[in-house]
Amino acid sequence: MELRIFTEPQQGATYDELLAVARCAEDAGYGAFFRSDHYLKMGGVSGEPGPTDAWTTLAGLARDTSRIRLGTLMTAATFRLPGPLAITVAQVDQMSGGRVELGIGTGWFAEEHTAYGIPFPSLAERFDRLEEQLAVITGLWRTPRGETYDHPGRYYPVTGSPALPKPVQDPHPPILLGGMGKRRTPQLAARYADEFNLPFASVADSAAQFDRVRAACAEIGRDPAQLCWSNALVLCCGRDDAEVARRAAAIGREPEELRANGLAGTPGEIIEKIGEYAAVGAQRLYLQVLDLADLDHIELVAAEVLPKV
């Protein structure tokens, strides 16, 4: 089981705070540092000093870290046009020496769209746009050098593109898709995903959705073993119950609720819960760290959990 660190900077974080977490995760031996791609805070926090752009952040981290992989859970397809997004991700991949991964989804948070003037079409149209974005992005990246790319799309028609720049990773950076949709989500994952991720899903729900994606792979003749299977879960680890309670309080949650719905408890409890996800096929876990100032939290899990999973 690979463990990765996952952050939610829209809740309030500067670049320097994110850099400190990324460097801590890199030094502690985690597989990757990921961040959300949101432009508006959620819940009762102030969100100050305000949102940061995900790909601007990752460009900085590409130069300010050296080994850890970097990516998004999840970039919203509503935020960016696919051609410029393909350029951005390829450039950040070059800047990082081939350490970037693109998590992308339909977008779901209506209020952040209205807050910053971003169109927010119906869910059906958002799925249509995501599918076409995936076609354009992968088409641009996969076009051989010296050739041009055309896509007669409904939303994003492309004509005579030089399909540059190319990312370092061949054929392209890993693409992450995810979610609990029962029809189109599995279909898109089977066709385009290198990794399928489930955010904040129970073991039982994860098993059921993984099976749907495997079935979608079978329908198009793809080997499901070509995908990596992952979950994202909120982290709240402590050396004892008192430390668990302190960390839960710091993020406005209750210890028992986190034990039920997240990855919470002592290192031993967390190792046991990880085993339950592994049993249904999860190969990678994104540990959602909400208190970015608590670097000891990251180091504790690296010392007491990471070597045993």
BELFEN-V350070 format. One record per residue. RES is the residue in three letters. OMEGA is omega as a letter, one per 40 degrees, with the letter a starting at -180 (NA if undefined). NEAR is the number of other C-alpha atoms within 10 Angstrom. Layout:
BEGIN
res->RES omega->OMEGA near->NEAR
res->RES omega->OMEGA near->NEAR
END
This chain:
BEGIN
res->MET omega->i near->15
res->GLU omega->i near->14
res->LEU omega->i near->23
res->ARG omega->i near->22
res->ILE omega->a near->24
res->PHE omega->a near->27
res->THR omega->a near->25
res->GLU omega->a near->22
res->PRO omega->i near->27
res->GLN omega->i near->25
res->GLN omega->i near->22
res->GLY omega->i near->20
res->ALA omega->i near->20
res->THR omega->i near->15
res->TYR omega->a near->16
res->ASP omega->i near->11
res->GLU omega->i near->13
res->LEU omega->i near->21
res->LEU omega->i near->18
res->ALA omega->i near->14
res->VAL omega->a near->22
res->ALA omega->i near->26
res->ARG omega->i near->18
res->CYS omega->i near->18
res->ALA omega->i near->21
res->GLU omega->a near->20
res->ASP omega->a near->14
res->ALA omega->i near->16
res->GLY omega->i near->18
res->TYR omega->a near->22
res->GLY omega->a near->19
res->ALA omega->i near->22
res->PHE omega->i near->28
res->PHE omega->i near->28
res->ARG omega->i near->26
res->SER omega->i near->21
res->ASP omega->a near->25
res->HIS omega->a near->24
res->TYR omega->a near->22
res->LEU omega->i near->20
res->LYS omega->i near->19
res->MET omega->i near->15
res->GLY omega->a near->7
res->GLY omega->i near->8
res->VAL omega->a near->12
res->SER omega->a near->12
res->GLY omega->a near->17
res->GLU omega->e near->13
res->PRO omega->a near->11
res->GLY omega->a near->15
res->PRO omega->i near->19
res->THR omega->a near->19
res->ASP omega->a near->14
res->ALA omega->a near->21
res->TRP omega->i near->18
res->THR omega->i near->13
res->THR omega->a near->17
res->LEU omega->i near->27
res->ALA omega->i near->20
res->GLY omega->a near->15
res->LEU omega->i near->24
res->ALA omega->a near->23
res->ARG omega->a near->12
res->ASP omega->i near->12
res->THR omega->a near->17
res->SER omega->a near->13
res->ARG omega->a near->16
res->ILE omega->i near->22
res->ARG omega->a near->23
res->LEU omega->i near->28
res->GLY omega->a near->27
res->THR omega->i near->23
res->LEU omega->d near->26
res->MET omega->i near->22
res->THR omega->i near->24
res->ALA omega->i near->20
res->ALA omega->i near->22
res->THR omega->a near->21
res->PHE omega->a near->17
res->ARG omega->i near->13
res->LEU omega->a near->15
res->PRO omega->i near->22
res->GLY omega->i near->18
res->PRO omega->i near->11
res->LEU omega->i near->18
res->ALA omega->i near->26
res->ILE omega->a near->19
res->THR omega->a near->17
res->VAL omega->i near->24
res->ALA omega->i near->24
res->GLN omega->i near->20
res->VAL omega->i near->25
res->ASP omega->i near->25
res->GLN omega->a near->19
res->MET omega->a near->19
res->SER omega->a near->24
res->GLY omega->i near->17
res->GLY omega->a near->21
res->ARG omega->a near->21
res->VAL omega->i near->32
res->GLU omega->a near->25
res->LEU omega->i near->24
res->GLY omega->a near->26
res->ILE omega->i near->23
res->GLY omega->a near->23
res->THR omega->a near->25
res->GLY omega->a near->22
res->TRP omega->a near->15
res->PHE omega->a near->14
res->ALA omega->a near->13
res->GLU omega->a near->15
res->GLU omega->i near->17
res->HIS omega->i near->18
res->THR omega->a near->11
res->ALA omega->a near->10
res->TYR omega->i near->10
res->GLY omega->a near->9
res->ILE omega->i near->14
res->PRO omega->a near->11
res->PHE omega->a near->19
res->PRO omega->i near->13
res->SER omega->i near->10
res->LEU omega->i near->12
res->ALA omega->i near->11
res->GLU omega->i near->13
res->ARG omega->i near->19
res->PHE omega->i near->19
res->ASP omega->a near->15
res->ARG omega->i near->23
res->LEU omega->a near->21
res->GLU omega->i near->20
res->GLU omega->i near->20
res->GLN omega->i near->24
res->LEU omega->i near->21
res->ALA omega->a near->17
res->VAL omega->a near->25
res->ILE omega->a near->20
res->THR omega->i near->18
res->GLY omega->i near->17
res->LEU omega->a near->26
res->TRP omega->a near->23
res->ARG omega->i near->16
res->THR omega->a near->18
res->PRO omega->i near->15
res->ARG omega->a near->12
res->GLY omega->i near->8
res->GLU omega->i near->11
res->THR omega->a near->15
res->TYR omega->i near->18
res->ASP omega->i near->16
res->HIS omega->a near->16
res->PRO omega->a near->10
res->GLY omega->i near->13
res->ARG omega->a near->9
res->TYR omega->a near->12
res->TYR omega->i near->16
res->PRO omega->a near->11
res->VAL omega->a near->15
res->THR omega->i near->11
res->GLY omega->a near->10
res->SER omega->i near->14
res->PRO omega->i near->15
res->ALA omega->i near->23
res->LEU omega->e near->20
res->PRO omega->i near->16
res->LYS omega->i near->22
res->PRO omega->i near->24
res->VAL omega->a near->19
res->GLN omega->a near->17
res->ASP omega->e near->11
res->PRO omega->i near->13
res->HIS omega->i near->22
res->PRO omega->i near->22
res->PRO omega->i near->18
res->ILE omega->i near->20
res->LEU omega->i near->26
res->LEU omega->a near->25
res->GLY omega->i near->26
res->GLY omega->a near->18
res->MET omega->i near->18
res->GLY omega->a near->11
res->LYS omega->a near->12
res->ARG omega->a near->11
res->ARG omega->i near->16
res->THR omega->i near->22
res->PRO omega->a near->25
res->GLN omega->i near->21
res->LEU omega->i near->19
res->ALA omega->a near->23
res->ALA omega->a near->28
res->ARG omega->a near->16
res->TYR omega->a near->18
res->ALA omega->i near->23
res->ASP omega->i near->21
res->GLU omega->i near->22
res->PHE omega->a near->25
res->ASN omega->i near->28
res->LEU omega->i near->22
res->PRO omega->i near->18
res->PHE omega->i near->18
res->ALA omega->i near->18
res->SER omega->i near->17
res->VAL omega->a near->19
res->ALA omega->i near->12
res->ASP omega->i near->14
res->SER omega->i near->24
res->ALA omega->a near->16
res->ALA omega->a near->15
res->GLN omega->i near->22
res->PHE omega->i near->23
res->ASP omega->i near->16
res->ARG omega->i near->20
res->VAL omega->i near->24
res->ARG omega->i near->20
res->ALA omega->i near->17
res->ALA omega->i near->22
res->CYS omega->a near->22
res->ALA omega->a near->13
res->GLU omega->a near->11
res->ILE omega->i near->11
res->GLY omega->i near->11
res->ARG omega->i near->15
res->ASP omega->i near->11
res->PRO omega->i near->18
res->ALA omega->i near->10
res->GLN omega->i near->12
res->LEU omega->i near->20
res->CYS omega->a near->16
res->TRP omega->a near->23
res->SER omega->i near->25
res->ASN omega->i near->22
res->ALA omega->a near->22
res->LEU omega->i near->21
res->VAL omega->a near->20
res->LEU omega->i near->26
res->CYS omega->a near->33
res->CYS omega->i near->28
res->GLY omega->i near->22
res->ARG omega->i near->15
res->ASP omega->a near->11
res->ASP omega->a near->13
res->ALA omega->i near->11
res->GLU omega->i near->16
res->VAL omega->a near->22
res->ALA omega->i near->19
res->ARG omega->a near->17
res->ARG omega->i near->23
res->ALA omega->i near->24
res->ALA omega->a near->13
res->ALA omega->i near->14
res->ILE omega->i near->13
res->GLY omega->a near->11
res->ARG omega->i near->14
res->GLU omega->a near->15
res->PRO omega->a near->22
res->GLU omega->i near->14
res->GLU omega->i near->11
res->LEU omega->i near->18
res->ARG omega->a near->20
res->ALA omega->a near->11
res->ASN omega->a near->15
res->GLY omega->i near->22
res->LEU omega->a near->25
res->ALA omega->i near->27
res->GLY omega->i near->25
res->THR omega->i near->20
res->PRO omega->i near->23
res->GLY omega->i near->15
res->GLU omega->a near->15
res->ILE omega->i near->22
res->ILE omega->i near->19
res->GLU omega->i near->13
res->LYS omega->i near->19
res->ILE omega->i near->21
res->GLY omega->i near->15
res->GLU omega->i near->15
res->TYR omega->i near->21
res->ALA omega->a near->19
res->ALA omega->i near->12
res->VAL omega->i near->17
res->GLY omega->i near->17
res->ALA omega->i near->24
res->GLN omega->a near->18
res->ARG omega->i near->21
res->LEU omega->i near->25
res->TYR omega->a near->27
res->LEU omega->a near->23
res->GLN omega->i near->23
res->VAL omega->a near->22
res->LEU omega->i near->20
res->ASP omega->a near->19
res->LEU omega->i near->17
res->ALA omega->a near->13
res->ASP omega->a near->13
res->LEU omega->i near->14
res->ASP omega->i near->11
res->HIS omega->i near->19
res->ILE omega->a near->21
res->GLU omega->i near->18
res->LEU omega->a near->16
res->VAL omega->i near->24
res->ALA omega->a near->19
res->ALA omega->a near->13
res->GLU omega->a near->16
res->VAL omega->a near->19
res->LEU omega->a near->18
res->PRO omega->a near->9
res->LYS omega->i near->11
res->VAL omega->NA near->13
END
